[in-house]
Amino acid sequence: MKHAFVTGASRGIGFEIAGLLLQKEFRVTGTARKSTFDDSLKNHPNFTGVRVDLSSEKDLQTIIKPVIANECPDILINNAGIFREADFSVDDESWLNVWDETMLVNLRASSLISKWFINRHLERKSKGIIINITSRAAYRGDTQEYAAYAASKGGMVAFTKSIARDFSRKGIVAYSIAPGFVETDMAKESISVYGEEYLTKDSAFDVMTQPDEVARLALFLAEGNVKHMSGSTFHINGGSYMI
């Protein structure tokens, strides 16, 4: 039974990914910071939930690193992320606090976990798959108040490509999935700022992408179907841009 480690598995895209993987007979370890795991996950015999704050290096070292070291999951899905507002008009300290927190959670934590994952597979001479959930903002940017989010996701994309260049030939492949607006709790923050019509105004559809659609894409990659696309980004953004 393949084992997947999924960060941010308690809600949104991560919840859908974890649930679908369990349906397909994967074993799943999922993380959450504050929100509780749904009963559909908690009651599943192949699911393990761990409570961790990804901005805390202590939590990373004492909670996540032992799982990677001892269990060596086959698939790592870095999904957890934060979406914080920092308008350019605010004072420098407030602006930098948002940038630092965003980079800690969205980029630094996911990169460190990936490092542990890669090194453990190299030690074991085993194969692994990394799937990083980035964002369309990595490619088209975001509005200025969410520039930190866009920058963190752009960093994830570049990091994924760097992994693929050196480690694919050693059996560790890496992909990025770049969603646009997905109908999750995170999107509700944008709705409160811009209104619902804003989220689909550039889309080829009149509804937002559903999280289960992103989950099906993640499953496809987790099953190892397209290893020679290592380093690639899979864009799922409702046609708001087309590559």
Backbone hydrogen bonds, N-H to C=O, Kabsch-Sander energy under -0.5 kcal/mol:
donor,donor_aa,acceptor,acceptor_aa,energy
4,A,2,K,-0.5
4,A,27,R,-3.2
5,F,75,I,-3.0
6,V,4,A,-0.6
6,V,29,T,-2.9
7,T,77,I,-2.2
9,A,31,T,-2.5
10,S,31,T,-0.6
14,G,11,R,-0.7
15,F,11,R,-1.2
16,E,12,G,-1.9
17,I,13,I,-2.6
18,A,14,G,-2.7
19,G,15,F,-2.5
20,L,16,E,-2.3
21,L,17,I,-2.6
22,L,18,A,-2.1
23,Q,19,G,-1.9
24,K,20,L,-1.6
25,E,22,L,-1.7
26,F,21,L,-2.5
27,R,2,K,-3.5
28,V,46,N,-2.6
29,T,4,A,-2.6
30,G,28,V,-0.5
30,G,48,T,-2.5
31,T,6,V,-1.9
32,A,50,V,-1.6
41,L,38,D,-1.6
42,K,38,D,-2.7
43,N,39,D,-2.7
44,H,41,L,-1.7
47,F,44,H,-1.7
48,T,28,V,-2.3
50,V,30,G,-2.6
52,V,32,A,-2.6
52,V,50,V,-0.6
54,L,52,V,-0.7
56,S,53,D,-2.0
57,E,55,S,-0.7
60,L,56,S,-2.2
61,Q,57,E,-2.7
62,T,58,K,-2.7
63,I,59,D,-2.5
64,I,59,D,-1.2
65,K,60,L,-2.7
67,V,63,I,-0.7
68,I,64,I,-2.2
69,A,65,K,-2.7
70,N,66,P,-3.0
71,E,67,V,-2.4
72,C,67,V,-0.7
72,C,68,I,-1.2
74,D,3,H,-1.6
75,I,3,H,-2.1
76,L,129,I,-2.9
77,I,5,F,-3.2
78,N,76,L,-0.6
78,N,131,I,-1.8
79,N,77,I,-1.2
86,A,145,E,-2.8
90,V,87,D,-1.8
95,W,91,D,-2.3
96,L,92,D,-2.9
97,N,93,E,-2.0
98,V,94,S,-1.7
99,W,95,W,-1.9
100,D,96,L,-3.1
101,E,97,N,-2.4
102,T,98,V,-2.6
103,M,99,W,-2.6
104,L,100,D,-2.3
105,V,101,E,-2.1
106,N,102,T,-2.7
107,L,103,M,-1.4
108,R,103,M,-3.5
109,A,104,L,-2.1
110,S,105,V,-0.5
111,S,107,L,-2.1
112,L,108,R,-2.3
113,I,109,A,-2.6
114,S,110,S,-1.9
115,K,111,S,-2.3
116,W,112,L,-2.2
117,F,113,I,-2.4
118,I,114,S,-3.0
119,N,115,K,-2.5
120,R,116,W,-2.2
121,H,117,F,-1.9
122,L,118,I,-2.4
123,E,119,N,-2.2
124,R,120,R,-1.8
125,K,121,H,-1.0
126,S,121,H,-2.2
128,G,171,G,-1.9
129,I,74,D,-2.0
130,I,173,V,-2.5
131,I,76,L,-3.0
132,N,175,Y,-2.9
133,I,78,N,-2.5
133,I,131,I,-0.6
134,T,132,N,-1.0
134,T,177,I,-2.7
136,R,179,P,-2.6
138,A,135,S,-1.6
139,Y,136,R,-1.9
140,R,136,R,-2.4
141,G,137,A,-1.4
146,Y,143,T,-2.2
147,A,144,Q,-1.5
150,A,146,Y,-2.0
151,A,147,A,-2.6
152,S,148,A,-2.4
153,K,149,Y,-2.1
154,G,150,A,-2.3
155,G,151,A,-2.1
156,M,152,S,-1.6
157,V,153,K,-1.9
158,A,154,G,-2.1
159,F,155,G,-2.5
160,T,156,M,-2.5
161,K,157,V,-2.1
162,S,158,A,-1.9
163,I,159,F,-2.2
164,A,160,T,-2.4
165,R,161,K,-2.1
166,D,162,S,-1.4
167,F,163,I,-2.7
168,S,164,A,-1.3
170,K,167,F,-1.0
171,G,168,S,-1.9
172,I,167,F,-2.3
173,V,128,G,-2.1
173,V,171,G,-0.6
175,Y,130,I,-2.4
176,S,232,S,-2.4
177,I,132,N,-2.5
178,A,234,F,-2.7
180,G,236,I,-1.7
183,E,209,T,-2.6
184,T,182,V,-2.1
188,K,184,T,-1.2
189,E,185,D,-0.8
189,E,186,M,-0.9
190,S,186,M,-0.9
191,I,187,A,-2.2
192,S,188,K,-2.1
193,V,189,E,-0.9
194,Y,190,S,-3.3
195,G,190,S,-0.6
195,G,191,I,-1.8
198,Y,195,G,-0.7
199,L,195,G,-0.7
199,L,196,E,-0.9
200,T,197,E,-1.0
201,K,197,E,-0.8
201,K,198,Y,-0.5
203,S,200,T,-1.2
204,A,238,G,-3.4
209,T,181,F,-1.4
213,E,210,Q,-1.3
214,V,210,Q,-1.0
215,A,211,P,-2.0
216,R,212,D,-1.9
217,L,213,E,-1.4
218,A,214,V,-2.4
219,L,215,A,-2.5
220,F,216,R,-1.9
221,L,217,L,-1.8
222,A,218,A,-2.7
223,E,219,L,-1.9
224,G,221,L,-1.9
225,N,220,F,-1.3
229,M,226,V,-2.0
230,S,227,K,-1.6
231,G,174,A,-4.1
232,S,229,M,-2.4
234,F,176,S,-3.0
235,H,233,T,-0.7
236,I,178,A,-1.8
236,I,234,F,-0.5
240,S,237,N,-1.1
